[in-house]
């Protein structure tokens, strides 16, 4: 049986399969994966398929975006207050200007 598995694994590798770094969960043997299917060269077993429940991504609302932008504005204002380097001050002001533009756009979409 091991020889058949070795041949099958070799064929899979020639067809573009890859060796997995994780060992077989059953016998700790070397595994080969192709198109989401893993095959252990030693025991021939494949891990049980488990369905992973899909989770909806968190909904981003205009108000949550505004809160984030306001927090960034606050942080940049504090940073500007402490900054002594003129060039860095200019960069912070450019970023603040971009934030203000973005906040205006967000308010316009409400």
Secondary structure, 3 states (H helix, E strand, C coil): CHHHHHHHHHHHHHCCCEECCCCCCCCCCCEEEECCEEEECCCCCCCCCCCCCCCCCCCCCHHHHHHHHHHHHHHHHHHHHHCCCHHHHHHHHHHHHHHHHHHHHHHHCC
